[in-house]
Amino acid sequence: MALLDDRAEPRAFIQLLMERSTPSGDGEPPALQPDAVRLLAHALPVREAVWWAWVCARRAAGDAPPPMVAGALAAAEQWIAQPTDDNRRIALARARDDDAPPPANLVALAAGLSGGSLAPRDLPDVPTPVNSAARAIAGAVIVSAVQAAPAFAERYAAFVAQGLEVADRVKLWERFPAVAKGG
């Protein structure tokens, strides 16, 4: 919060968080890199943010992920490709019922929490909690980054750079002209 300037553009603020992140030397990830991830996860449109988390989790899973990890990632990927309520519910069920570890289960959970009802179809709707998908997305990206210590600083940098590319592609900063110009 001490770095936040009400005139700062969001993209520049994310970059500042990354620049000010310095490894502590004790093997712990720098505190400001997760903040940059959280900001991006909340700012991006949910489908694009889930895709970003999926790419990070897929990279962290390696070339031959275990079946549970591959299944969770496949469920999220199906929702990304076709964001229907059926695919959302499949991803949510996969996240709830599968033993896939993070970050794969967090990506499936994010897809499942992307909107709609949490209740079974035959029951009254239970709305998805506000920001729950963004929290799962941030968790997936953060866990993906820290899984391979001591390379977490490089992974954070690569993952945030990729998130910023997604933001640029969807013209995120143009959607909020008053915020982007510091007003």
CYANA upper distance limits for C-alpha pairs under 8 A (distance plus 0.5 A):
  3 LEU  CA     17 LEU  CA      8.47
  4 LEU  CA      8 ALA  CA      7.73
  4 LEU  CA     13 PHE  CA      7.70
  6 ASP  CA    182 GLY  CA      6.41
  6 ASP  CA    183 GLY  CA      8.13
  7 ARG  CA    181 LYS  CA      7.52
  7 ARG  CA    182 GLY  CA      4.37
  7 ARG  CA    183 GLY  CA      7.19
  8 ALA  CA     12 ALA  CA      7.03
  8 ALA  CA     13 PHE  CA      6.65
  8 ALA  CA    180 ALA  CA      8.15
  8 ALA  CA    181 LYS  CA      8.02
  8 ALA  CA    182 GLY  CA      6.03
  9 GLU  CA     13 PHE  CA      6.62
  9 GLU  CA    179 VAL  CA      7.21
  9 GLU  CA    180 ALA  CA      5.19
  9 GLU  CA    181 LYS  CA      6.47
  9 GLU  CA    182 GLY  CA      6.27
 10 PRO  CA     14 ILE  CA      6.75
 10 PRO  CA    173 TRP  CA      8.00
 10 PRO  CA    179 VAL  CA      7.81
 10 PRO  CA    180 ALA  CA      6.60
 11 ARG  CA     15 GLN  CA      6.81
 11 ARG  CA    164 LEU  CA      7.99
 11 ARG  CA    173 TRP  CA      8.04
 11 ARG  CA    180 ALA  CA      8.49
 12 ALA  CA     16 LEU  CA      6.57
 13 PHE  CA     17 LEU  CA      6.71
 14 ILE  CA     18 MET  CA      6.88
 14 ILE  CA     36 ALA  CA      5.72
 14 ILE  CA     39 LEU  CA      8.03
 14 ILE  CA     40 LEU  CA      8.41
 15 GLN  CA     19 GLU  CA      6.62
 15 GLN  CA     36 ALA  CA      8.36
 16 LEU  CA     20 ARG  CA      6.54
 17 LEU  CA     21 SER  CA      6.75
 17 LEU  CA     32 LEU  CA      5.98
 17 LEU  CA     33 GLN  CA      6.89
 17 LEU  CA     35 ASP  CA      7.83
 17 LEU  CA     36 ALA  CA      6.51
 18 MET  CA     32 LEU  CA      7.12
 18 MET  CA     33 GLN  CA      6.10
 18 MET  CA     36 ALA  CA      7.32
 18 MET  CA    157 ALA  CA      7.73
 20 ARG  CA     32 LEU  CA      7.57
 21 SER  CA     30 PRO  CA      5.85
 21 SER  CA     31 ALA  CA      7.26
 21 SER  CA     32 LEU  CA      5.81
 21 SER  CA     33 GLN  CA      6.53
 22 THR  CA     30 PRO  CA      6.20
 23 PRO  CA     27 GLY  CA      8.17
 23 PRO  CA     28 GLU  CA      7.72
 23 PRO  CA     29 PRO  CA      6.79
 23 PRO  CA     30 PRO  CA      5.65
 23 PRO  CA    153 ALA  CA      7.76
 24 SER  CA     28 GLU  CA      6.86
 24 SER  CA     29 PRO  CA      7.71
 24 SER  CA     30 PRO  CA      6.82
 27 GLY  CA    149 ALA  CA      7.89
 27 GLY  CA    150 PRO  CA      7.15
 29 PRO  CA     33 GLN  CA      8.24
 29 PRO  CA    146 VAL  CA      7.75
 29 PRO  CA    152 PHE  CA      7.19
 29 PRO  CA    153 ALA  CA      7.38
 30 PRO  CA     34 PRO  CA      8.28
 30 PRO  CA    153 ALA  CA      8.14
 31 ALA  CA     35 ASP  CA      7.71
 32 LEU  CA     36 ALA  CA      6.97
 33 GLN  CA     37 VAL  CA      6.94
 33 GLN  CA    156 TYR  CA      7.09
 34 PRO  CA     38 ARG  CA      6.61
 34 PRO  CA    138 ALA  CA      8.42
 34 PRO  CA    142 ILE  CA      6.82
 35 ASP  CA     39 LEU  CA      6.63
 36 ALA  CA     40 LEU  CA      6.79
 36 ALA  CA    160 VAL  CA      7.71
 37 VAL  CA     41 ALA  CA      6.55
 37 VAL  CA    138 ALA  CA      6.42
 37 VAL  CA    141 VAL  CA      7.65
 37 VAL  CA    142 ILE  CA      7.63
 37 VAL  CA    160 VAL  CA      6.84
 38 ARG  CA     42 HIS  CA      6.72
 38 ARG  CA    134 ALA  CA      8.14
 38 ARG  CA    135 ARG  CA      7.88
 38 ARG  CA    138 ALA  CA      5.66
 39 LEU  CA     43 ALA  CA      6.59
 40 LEU  CA     44 LEU  CA      6.43
 40 LEU  CA    160 VAL  CA      8.48
 40 LEU  CA    163 GLY  CA      7.27
 40 LEU  CA    164 LEU  CA      8.14
 41 ALA  CA     49 ALA  CA      6.48
 41 ALA  CA    134 ALA  CA      5.64
 41 ALA  CA    135 ARG  CA      7.82
 41 ALA  CA    137 ILE  CA      6.52
 41 ALA  CA    138 ALA  CA      5.99
 42 HIS  CA    131 ASN  CA      7.63
 42 HIS  CA    134 ALA  CA      5.61
 42 HIS  CA    135 ARG  CA      8.13
 43 ALA  CA    172 LEU  CA      8.33
 44 LEU  CA     48 GLU  CA      7.06
 44 LEU  CA     49 ALA  CA      6.04
 44 LEU  CA    167 ALA  CA      6.90
 44 LEU  CA    172 LEU  CA      7.43
 45 PRO  CA     49 ALA  CA      6.54
 46 VAL  CA     50 VAL  CA      6.50
 46 VAL  CA    114 SER  CA      6.95
 46 VAL  CA    133 ALA  CA      7.72
 46 VAL  CA    134 ALA  CA      7.71
 47 ARG  CA     51 TRP  CA      6.76
 47 ARG  CA     80 ILE  CA      6.76
 47 ARG  CA     83 PRO  CA      8.32
 47 ARG  CA    111 ALA  CA      8.25
 47 ARG  CA    114 SER  CA      8.20
 48 GLU  CA     52 TRP  CA      6.69
 48 GLU  CA    166 VAL  CA      7.59
 49 ALA  CA     53 ALA  CA      6.73
 49 ALA  CA    134 ALA  CA      8.18
 49 ALA  CA    137 ILE  CA      7.26
 49 ALA  CA    163 GLY  CA      8.30
 50 VAL  CA     54 TRP  CA      6.47
 50 VAL  CA     76 ALA  CA      8.34
 50 VAL  CA     80 ILE  CA      7.75
 50 VAL  CA    107 VAL  CA      7.01
 50 VAL  CA    110 ALA  CA      6.93
 50 VAL  CA    111 ALA  CA      6.85
 50 VAL  CA    137 ILE  CA      6.65
 51 TRP  CA     55 VAL  CA      6.69
 51 TRP  CA     77 GLU  CA      8.10
 51 TRP  CA     80 ILE  CA      6.92
 52 TRP  CA     56 CYS  CA      6.88
 52 TRP  CA    162 GLN  CA      7.95
 52 TRP  CA    163 GLY  CA      6.80
 52 TRP  CA    166 VAL  CA      8.05
 53 ALA  CA     57 ALA  CA      6.54
 53 ALA  CA    107 VAL  CA      6.68
 53 ALA  CA    137 ILE  CA      6.14
 53 ALA  CA    138 ALA  CA      8.04
 53 ALA  CA    140 ALA  CA      6.37
 53 ALA  CA    141 VAL  CA      5.84
 54 TRP  CA     58 ARG  CA      6.36
 54 TRP  CA     73 LEU  CA      7.33
 54 TRP  CA     76 ALA  CA      7.79
 54 TRP  CA     77 GLU  CA      7.81
 54 TRP  CA    104 ALA  CA      8.12
 54 TRP  CA    107 VAL  CA      6.41
 55 VAL  CA     59 ARG  CA      6.62
 56 CYS  CA     60 ALA  CA      6.73
 56 CYS  CA    140 ALA  CA      8.18
 56 CYS  CA    141 VAL  CA      6.42
 56 CYS  CA    144 SER  CA      6.45
 56 CYS  CA    145 ALA  CA      8.20
 56 CYS  CA    159 PHE  CA      7.09
 57 ALA  CA     61 ALA  CA      6.56
 57 ALA  CA     73 LEU  CA      8.45
 57 ALA  CA    103 PRO  CA      6.12
 57 ALA  CA    104 ALA  CA      6.40
 57 ALA  CA    107 VAL  CA      7.99
 57 ALA  CA    140 ALA  CA      7.08
 57 ALA  CA    141 VAL  CA      7.30
 57 ALA  CA    144 SER  CA      5.88
 58 ARG  CA     62 GLY  CA      7.29
 58 ARG  CA     73 LEU  CA      7.74
 58 ARG  CA    104 ALA  CA      8.19
 59 ARG  CA    144 SER  CA      8.32
 60 ALA  CA    144 SER  CA      5.86
 60 ALA  CA    145 ALA  CA      8.01
 60 ALA  CA    147 GLN  CA      7.66
 60 ALA  CA    148 ALA  CA      8.48
 61 ALA  CA     65 PRO  CA      5.85
 61 ALA  CA     69 VAL  CA      7.99
 65 PRO  CA     69 VAL  CA      6.44
 65 PRO  CA     70 ALA  CA      6.29
 66 PRO  CA     70 ALA  CA      6.66
 67 PRO  CA     71 GLY  CA      6.40
 68 MET  CA     72 ALA  CA      6.77
 68 MET  CA     98 ASP  CA      7.43
 68 MET  CA     99 ASP  CA      7.10
 68 MET  CA    100 ALA  CA      5.35
 69 VAL  CA     73 LEU  CA      6.68
 69 VAL  CA    100 ALA  CA      5.59
 69 VAL  CA    101 PRO  CA      7.41
 69 VAL  CA    104 ALA  CA      6.10
 69 VAL  CA    105 ASN  CA      7.87
 70 ALA  CA     74 ALA  CA      6.45
 70 ALA  CA    104 ALA  CA      8.33
 71 GLY  CA     75 ALA  CA      6.70
 71 GLY  CA     94 ARG  CA      8.38
 72 ALA  CA     76 ALA  CA      6.92
 72 ALA  CA     91 ALA  CA      7.69
 72 ALA  CA     94 ARG  CA      6.60
 72 ALA  CA     95 ALA  CA      7.25
 72 ALA  CA     98 ASP  CA      8.18
 72 ALA  CA    100 ALA  CA      7.16
 72 ALA  CA    104 ALA  CA      6.16
 72 ALA  CA    105 ASN  CA      6.23
 72 ALA  CA    107 VAL  CA      8.07
 72 ALA  CA    108 ALA  CA      6.14
 73 LEU  CA     77 GLU  CA      6.50
 73 LEU  CA    104 ALA  CA      6.15
 73 LEU  CA    105 ASN  CA      8.06
 73 LEU  CA    107 VAL  CA      7.43
 73 LEU  CA    108 ALA  CA      6.97
 74 ALA  CA     78 GLN  CA      6.58
 75 ALA  CA     79 TRP  CA      7.03
 75 ALA  CA     87 ASN  CA      7.86
 75 ALA  CA     90 ILE  CA      7.12
 75 ALA  CA     91 ALA  CA      5.41
 75 ALA  CA     94 ARG  CA      7.57
 75 ALA  CA    108 ALA  CA      6.81
 76 ALA  CA     80 ILE  CA      6.73
 76 ALA  CA     88 ARG  CA      8.47
 76 ALA  CA     91 ALA  CA      6.13
 76 ALA  CA    107 VAL  CA      6.77
 76 ALA  CA    108 ALA  CA      5.21
 76 ALA  CA    111 ALA  CA      6.27
 77 GLU  CA     81 ALA  CA      6.66
 78 GLN  CA     82 GLN  CA      6.48
 78 GLN  CA     83 PRO  CA      8.11
 78 GLN  CA     87 ASN  CA      7.02
 79 TRP  CA     83 PRO  CA      5.01
 79 TRP  CA     84 THR  CA      7.15
 79 TRP  CA     87 ASN  CA      5.50
 79 TRP  CA     88 ARG  CA      6.30
 79 TRP  CA     91 ALA  CA      7.68
 79 TRP  CA    111 ALA  CA      7.07
 80 ILE  CA    111 ALA  CA      8.15
 82 GLN  CA     87 ASN  CA      7.65
 83 PRO  CA     87 ASN  CA      6.89
 83 PRO  CA     88 ARG  CA      7.17
 84 THR  CA     88 ARG  CA      6.65
 85 ASP  CA     89 ARG  CA      6.58
 85 ASP  CA    116 GLY  CA      7.66
 86 ASP  CA     90 ILE  CA      6.73
 87 ASN  CA     91 ALA  CA      6.69
 88 ARG  CA     92 LEU  CA      6.67
 88 ARG  CA    111 ALA  CA      6.37
 88 ARG  CA    112 GLY  CA      5.20
 88 ARG  CA    113 LEU  CA      8.15
 88 ARG  CA    114 SER  CA      7.89
 89 ARG  CA     93 ALA  CA      6.52
 89 ARG  CA    112 GLY  CA      6.34
 90 ILE  CA     94 ARG  CA      6.57
 90 ILE  CA    112 GLY  CA      7.96
 91 ALA  CA     95 ALA  CA      6.67
 91 ALA  CA    108 ALA  CA      5.46
 91 ALA  CA    109 LEU  CA      7.02
 91 ALA  CA    111 ALA  CA      6.63
 91 ALA  CA    112 GLY  CA      5.67
 92 LEU  CA     96 ARG  CA      6.68
 92 LEU  CA    108 ALA  CA      6.70
 92 LEU  CA    109 LEU  CA      5.83
 92 LEU  CA    110 ALA  CA      8.44
 92 LEU  CA    111 ALA  CA      7.40
 92 LEU  CA    112 GLY  CA      4.46
 92 LEU  CA    113 LEU  CA      7.51
 93 ALA  CA     97 ASP  CA      6.29
 93 ALA  CA     98 ASP  CA      8.38
 93 ALA  CA    112 GLY  CA      8.21
 94 ARG  CA     98 ASP  CA      5.85
 94 ARG  CA    105 ASN  CA      8.12
 94 ARG  CA    108 ALA  CA      7.25
 94 ARG  CA    109 LEU  CA      8.38
 95 ALA  CA    100 ALA  CA      8.14
 95 ALA  CA    105 ASN  CA      5.52
 95 ALA  CA    106 LEU  CA      7.55
 95 ALA  CA    108 ALA  CA      5.86
 95 ALA  CA    109 LEU  CA      5.59
 95 ALA  CA    112 GLY  CA      8.31
 96 ARG  CA    109 LEU  CA      8.10
 98 ASP  CA    105 ASN  CA      8.24
 99 ASP  CA    105 ASN  CA      8.49
100 ALA  CA    104 ALA  CA      6.93
100 ALA  CA    105 ASN  CA      6.02
101 PRO  CA    105 ASN  CA      6.36
102 PRO  CA    106 LEU  CA      6.21
102 PRO  CA    140 ALA  CA      7.15
102 PRO  CA    143 VAL  CA      7.32
103 PRO  CA    107 VAL  CA      6.90
103 PRO  CA    139 GLY  CA      7.77
103 PRO  CA    140 ALA  CA      4.98
103 PRO  CA    141 VAL  CA      7.77
103 PRO  CA    143 VAL  CA      6.28
103 PRO  CA    144 SER  CA      6.47
104 ALA  CA    108 ALA  CA      7.00
104 ALA  CA    140 ALA  CA      7.62
105 ASN  CA    109 LEU  CA      6.48
106 LEU  CA    110 ALA  CA      6.50
106 LEU  CA    136 ALA  CA      5.89
106 LEU  CA    137 ILE  CA      7.29
106 LEU  CA    139 GLY  CA      7.30
106 LEU  CA    140 ALA  CA      5.81
107 VAL  CA    111 ALA  CA      6.85
107 VAL  CA    136 ALA  CA      7.27
107 VAL  CA    137 ILE  CA      6.75
107 VAL  CA    140 ALA  CA      6.49
108 ALA  CA    112 GLY  CA      6.67
109 LEU  CA    113 LEU  CA      6.54
109 LEU  CA    133 ALA  CA      7.86
109 LEU  CA    136 ALA  CA      7.08
110 ALA  CA    114 SER  CA      6.63
110 ALA  CA    132 SER  CA      7.91
110 ALA  CA    133 ALA  CA      4.90
110 ALA  CA    134 ALA  CA      7.55
110 ALA  CA    135 ARG  CA      8.36
110 ALA  CA    136 ALA  CA      5.61
110 ALA  CA    137 ILE  CA      6.26
111 ALA  CA    133 ALA  CA      7.50
112 GLY  CA    133 ALA  CA      8.28
113 LEU  CA    118 LEU  CA      8.34
113 LEU  CA    128 THR  CA      6.53
113 LEU  CA    129 PRO  CA      8.42
113 LEU  CA    132 SER  CA      6.82
113 LEU  CA    133 ALA  CA      5.49
114 SER  CA    128 THR  CA      8.06
114 SER  CA    132 SER  CA      8.46
114 SER  CA    133 ALA  CA      6.00
115 GLY  CA    127 PRO  CA      7.96
115 GLY  CA    128 THR  CA      6.26
116 GLY  CA    127 PRO  CA      6.74
116 GLY  CA    128 THR  CA      6.83
117 SER  CA    125 ASP  CA      5.61
117 SER  CA    126 VAL  CA      5.41
117 SER  CA    127 PRO  CA      5.32
117 SER  CA    128 THR  CA      6.45
118 LEU  CA    125 ASP  CA      7.47
118 LEU  CA    126 VAL  CA      5.76
118 LEU  CA    127 PRO  CA      6.75
118 LEU  CA    128 THR  CA      6.60
119 ALA  CA    123 LEU  CA      6.60
119 ALA  CA    124 PRO  CA      7.34
119 ALA  CA    125 ASP  CA      6.23
119 ALA  CA    126 VAL  CA      5.91
121 ARG  CA    125 ASP  CA      8.34
128 THR  CA    132 SER  CA      7.73
131 ASN  CA    135 ARG  CA      6.74
132 SER  CA    136 ALA  CA      6.83
133 ALA  CA    137 ILE  CA      6.58
134 ALA  CA    138 ALA  CA      6.57
135 ARG  CA    139 GLY  CA      6.63
136 ALA  CA    140 ALA  CA      6.61
137 ILE  CA    141 VAL  CA      6.79
138 ALA  CA    142 ILE  CA      6.52
139 GLY  CA    143 VAL  CA      6.46
140 ALA  CA    144 SER  CA      6.47
141 VAL  CA    145 ALA  CA      6.69
141 VAL  CA    159 PHE  CA      7.84
142 ILE  CA    146 VAL  CA      6.82
142 ILE  CA    156 TYR  CA      8.09
143 VAL  CA    147 GLN  CA      6.50
145 ALA  CA    152 PHE  CA      5.73
145 ALA  CA    153 ALA  CA      8.23
145 ALA  CA    155 ARG  CA      5.55
145 ALA  CA    156 TYR  CA      5.90
145 ALA  CA    159 PHE  CA      7.99
146 VAL  CA    151 ALA  CA      8.20
146 VAL  CA    152 PHE  CA      5.38
146 VAL  CA    155 ARG  CA      8.17
146 VAL  CA    156 TYR  CA      8.47
147 GLN  CA    152 PHE  CA      7.80
148 ALA  CA    152 PHE  CA      6.61
151 ALA  CA    155 ARG  CA      6.83
152 PHE  CA    156 TYR  CA      6.42
153 ALA  CA    157 ALA  CA      6.70
154 GLU  CA    158 ALA  CA      6.65
155 ARG  CA    159 PHE  CA      6.42
156 TYR  CA    160 VAL  CA      6.44
157 ALA  CA    161 ALA  CA      6.51
158 ALA  CA    162 GLN  CA      6.65
159 PHE  CA    163 GLY  CA      6.69
160 VAL  CA    164 LEU  CA      6.61
161 ALA  CA    165 GLU  CA      6.75
162 GLN  CA    166 VAL  CA      6.85
163 GLY  CA    167 ALA  CA      6.74
164 LEU  CA    168 ASP  CA      6.62
165 GLU  CA    169 ARG  CA      6.63
166 VAL  CA    170 VAL  CA      6.77
167 ALA  CA    171 LYS  CA      6.48
167 ALA  CA    172 LEU  CA      5.54
167 ALA  CA    173 TRP  CA      7.81
168 ASP  CA    172 LEU  CA      6.64
168 ASP  CA    173 TRP  CA      7.83
171 LYS  CA    175 ARG  CA      7.25
172 LEU  CA    176 PHE  CA      7.73
173 TRP  CA    177 PRO  CA      7.21
173 TRP  CA    180 ALA  CA      6.25
174 GLU  CA    180 ALA  CA      7.70
176 PHE  CA    180 ALA  CA      6.42
177 PRO  CA    181 LYS  CA      6.51
178 ALA  CA    182 GLY  CA      6.70
178 ALA  CA    183 GLY  CA      5.29
179 VAL  CA    183 GLY  CA      6.09
